[in-house]
Amino acid sequence: MNKAPILVLAVGNPSRGDDAFGPMLADQLLSWLDSQAEDVQACVELIADQQLMVEHVMDLSEREQILFVDAAMQSDDAVSLTRLEALPTEQAAQAVNSHSCTPTQLLGLYQAMLLQRPPPAQLLSLRGHRFELGEPLSPQARAHLPQAVALMHQWLNDALNKVAPTITGRDHA
């Protein structure tokens, strides 16, 4: 089975305040995908999970572009889009546990397990303020959500232009 060349991996727990950022953007992406032509839909796969796990290494294979979406407890910017590099194998293996890992650890494990460079990956993050169980999205995070959605659409447009130039004669986002 062929995988979609673009993977969006949204991480977070909708029951934990600003940790709901990943799932909220996943919902935005699903709505956007529903409005797109089938050829665009076939290029993008969305995986939403509460946390990144070692098992996600296999989800990264056979991709051309990857976007991780997650809330950040500490960040200089309210919303940011940053290019990721794989952690060196030794660091990735030491830092990860069987229940969770970071995007850079996951990319490092990909490299160690599959013996190849991981696909280009970026992280879209929103600085979070509240992460307690039962908390709603904070007013600060809610205020920056439109900026995050716009960045996601920009990233998707760029990714589609790279992986499927024949269907990118129009603006998708």
Salt bridges, closest charged atoms under 4 A:
GLU45 OE1 - ARG63 NH2 2.74
ASP49 OD2 - HIS56 NE2 3.21
GLU85 OE1 - ARG117 NH2 3.91
GLU135 OE1 - ARG130 NH1 3.41
